[in-house]
Amino acid sequence: RVGIVAGSRGFLGAAHLAQLFAYGGNLLGSRLVGLVSRRADVFLIGRMLGAEWLGHYTVVRDTLRLISEAISGPILDVTFSAFSKLQRDLPRLRNAYTTGVQMTSLISLPAFAGLAILAGEAIPAFLPLWQGSIPVLQVLALVALLESLDAFGGMVLLACNRTAWTLFLAIVGATLTVVACVVMVPWGITAVAWGLVA
């Protein structure tokens, strides 16, 4: 029998190794595709609109992404373990997913809505040189909100060993993102942000 030693529990067979490599390969692929998706807008803006507009865009985009990860990250860390334990109990898994989304929404919705609403007053008062970022911040706040909630769907797929679906959805999402950015970038950074919402 083909296998490798797995601690004191004996051997890990070829079938189990194949499952591990499939899981890891799909997960790696989805991460790489996601990287392309996340940088497509930045690359196209820098290429077609120049450094000034790229600066306005990336400062807002990266700041909002950090806020989104700070809000949803701790909840995702806890829920992944719960999703894994409930993968064979669909009603309870559905309830856990709904709870995670609701908990994140309680924080992220007022946070990003507040940023979008207050940007028009706060940025001119405290950061007058960044007034050009106000429209794109207001749109990207919506993008950040959607991303913070969308993360739970991907976490459910990973917990249920559906990494092939994760890779497939990542490819579809990246394709749509790149197409939207290519179409919208001639109209400016705010148009690119609306393309990400779509």
C-alpha positions as CSV (number, residue, x, y, z in Angstrom):
1,R,0.0,0.0,0.0
2,V,1.3,3.5,-0.9
3,G,1.3,5.8,2.0
4,I,3.3,8.1,4.3
5,V,3.7,8.0,8.0
6,A,1.1,10.2,9.7
7,G,2.3,10.4,13.3
8,S,1.3,7.5,15.6
9,R,-1.9,6.9,13.7
10,G,-0.3,4.8,10.9
11,F,-0.3,5.7,7.2
12,L,-1.9,8.3,5.0
13,G,-3.0,6.5,1.9
14,A,-2.7,7.6,-1.7
15,A,-6.4,8.4,-1.9
16,H,-6.1,10.7,1.1
17,L,-3.0,12.3,-0.5
18,A,-4.9,12.9,-3.7
19,Q,-7.7,14.6,-1.8
20,L,-5.2,16.8,0.1
21,F,-3.4,17.8,-3.1
22,A,-6.7,18.5,-4.9
23,Y,-7.9,20.7,-1.9
24,G,-4.6,22.6,-1.7
25,G,-4.2,22.9,-5.5
26,N,-7.7,24.4,-5.9
27,L,-7.2,26.7,-2.9
28,L,-3.9,27.9,-4.3
29,G,-5.4,28.4,-7.7
30,S,-8.3,30.4,-6.3
31,R,-5.9,32.6,-4.3
32,L,-3.8,33.3,-7.4
33,V,-6.8,34.2,-9.5
34,G,-8.1,36.4,-6.6
35,L,-4.8,38.2,-6.6
36,V,-5.2,39.0,-10.3
37,S,-8.7,40.1,-9.7
38,R,-7.7,42.4,-6.8
39,R,-4.9,44.1,-8.8
40,A,-6.5,44.4,-12.2
41,D,-8.2,47.7,-11.4
42,V,-4.9,49.1,-9.9
43,F,-2.9,48.0,-13.0
44,L,-5.3,49.5,-15.5
45,I,-5.7,52.8,-13.6
46,G,-2.0,53.2,-13.4
47,R,-1.5,52.3,-17.0
48,M,-4.3,54.4,-18.5
49,L,-5.0,57.3,-16.0
50,G,-1.6,58.0,-14.5
51,A,0.1,58.1,-11.1
52,E,-2.1,60.9,-9.6
53,W,-5.4,59.1,-10.1
54,L,-3.8,55.8,-9.1
55,G,-2.7,57.4,-5.8
56,H,-6.3,58.6,-5.1
57,Y,-7.7,55.2,-5.9
58,T,-5.2,53.0,-4.1
59,V,-5.2,54.9,-0.8
60,V,-8.9,54.6,-0.6
61,R,-9.1,51.0,-1.8
62,D,-6.3,49.7,0.5
63,T,-7.7,51.6,3.5
64,L,-11.2,50.3,3.0
65,R,-9.9,46.8,2.5
66,L,-8.0,46.9,5.8
67,I,-11.1,48.1,7.6
68,S,-13.1,45.3,6.0
69,E,-10.6,42.6,7.0
70,A,-10.5,44.0,10.5
71,I,-14.3,43.7,10.8
72,S,-14.8,40.3,9.2
73,G,-11.5,38.6,9.9
74,P,-12.0,37.7,13.6
75,I,-15.6,36.5,12.8
76,L,-14.4,34.4,9.9
77,D,-11.7,32.8,12.1
78,V,-14.3,31.6,14.5
79,T,-16.9,30.6,11.9
80,F,-14.6,28.5,9.8
81,S,-14.2,25.9,12.6
82,A,-18.0,26.0,13.1
83,F,-18.7,25.6,9.4
84,S,-16.4,22.6,9.2
85,K,-18.1,20.8,12.1
86,L,-21.6,21.5,10.6
87,Q,-20.8,20.6,7.0
88,R,-23.0,17.5,7.2
89,D,-25.8,19.3,9.0
90,L,-27.2,21.7,6.4
91,P,-29.9,23.4,8.5
92,R,-27.4,24.2,11.3
93,L,-24.8,25.2,8.7
94,R,-27.3,27.6,7.1
95,N,-28.1,29.1,10.5
96,A,-24.4,29.5,11.3
97,Y,-23.8,31.2,7.9
98,T,-26.8,33.6,8.5
99,T,-25.5,34.4,12.0
100,G,-22.0,35.2,10.7
101,V,-23.4,37.5,8.0
102,Q,-25.7,39.2,10.4
103,M,-23.0,39.8,13.0
104,T,-20.7,41.3,10.3
105,S,-23.5,43.4,8.9
106,L,-24.1,44.9,12.4
107,I,-20.6,46.4,12.3
108,S,-19.7,46.8,8.6
109,L,-23.0,48.4,7.4
110,P,-22.9,51.4,9.7
111,A,-19.1,51.7,9.4
112,F,-19.0,51.9,5.6
113,A,-22.3,53.8,5.3
114,G,-20.9,56.3,7.8
115,L,-17.7,56.6,5.8
116,A,-19.6,57.2,2.6
117,I,-21.8,59.8,4.1
118,L,-19.2,61.7,6.1
119,A,-16.5,61.7,3.4
120,G,-17.9,64.8,1.7
121,E,-17.5,66.8,5.0
122,A,-14.5,65.1,6.6
123,I,-12.0,64.9,3.7
124,P,-12.2,68.6,2.7
125,A,-11.8,69.6,6.4
126,F,-9.0,67.3,7.4
127,L,-7.4,66.2,4.1
128,P,-8.0,68.9,1.5
129,L,-5.5,67.5,-0.9
130,W,-7.5,64.3,-1.2
131,Q,-10.8,65.8,-2.2
132,G,-10.6,64.0,-5.5
133,S,-10.9,60.8,-3.6
134,I,-14.4,61.6,-2.3
135,P,-16.5,60.1,-5.1
136,V,-14.5,56.9,-5.4
137,L,-14.5,56.5,-1.6
138,Q,-18.3,56.6,-1.5
139,V,-18.5,53.9,-4.2
140,L,-15.7,51.7,-2.9
141,A,-17.3,51.8,0.6
142,L,-20.2,49.8,-1.0
143,V,-17.6,47.4,-2.6
144,A,-15.9,46.9,0.8
145,L,-19.3,46.2,2.5
146,L,-20.1,43.6,-0.2
147,E,-16.7,42.0,0.1
148,S,-16.9,41.7,3.8
149,L,-20.2,39.8,3.5
150,D,-19.2,37.7,0.5
151,A,-16.3,36.2,2.3
152,F,-18.7,34.0,4.3
153,G,-19.8,32.2,1.2
154,G,-16.3,31.3,0.3
155,M,-15.6,30.1,3.8
156,V,-18.6,27.7,3.6
157,L,-17.3,26.2,0.4
158,L,-13.8,25.7,1.9
159,A,-15.2,24.2,5.1
160,C,-17.4,21.8,3.1
161,N,-14.4,20.7,0.9
162,R,-15.8,22.4,-2.2
163,T,-12.6,24.0,-3.3
164,A,-13.3,23.2,-7.0
165,W,-16.3,25.5,-6.7
166,T,-14.1,28.1,-5.0
167,L,-11.7,28.0,-7.9
168,F,-14.5,28.2,-10.5
169,L,-16.2,31.1,-8.9
170,A,-12.8,32.9,-8.5
171,I,-12.2,32.5,-12.2
172,V,-15.7,33.8,-13.1
173,G,-15.3,36.7,-10.7
174,A,-11.9,37.6,-12.0
175,T,-13.0,37.5,-15.6
176,L,-16.0,39.8,-14.9
177,T,-13.8,42.2,-12.8
178,V,-11.2,42.5,-15.6
179,V,-13.8,43.1,-18.3
180,A,-15.6,45.7,-16.1
181,C,-12.3,47.5,-15.4
182,V,-11.3,47.5,-19.0
183,V,-14.7,48.9,-20.1
184,M,-15.0,51.5,-17.3
185,V,-11.4,52.8,-16.9
186,P,-11.6,55.4,-19.8
187,W,-14.3,57.2,-17.7
188,G,-12.2,57.5,-14.6
189,I,-11.6,55.9,-11.2
190,T,-15.1,56.4,-10.0
191,A,-16.4,54.5,-13.0
192,V,-14.0,51.7,-12.3
193,A,-15.3,51.5,-8.8
194,W,-18.9,51.2,-10.1
195,G,-17.6,48.4,-12.4
196,L,-16.5,46.5,-9.3
197,V,-19.9,46.9,-7.7
198,A,-21.5,45.5,-10.9
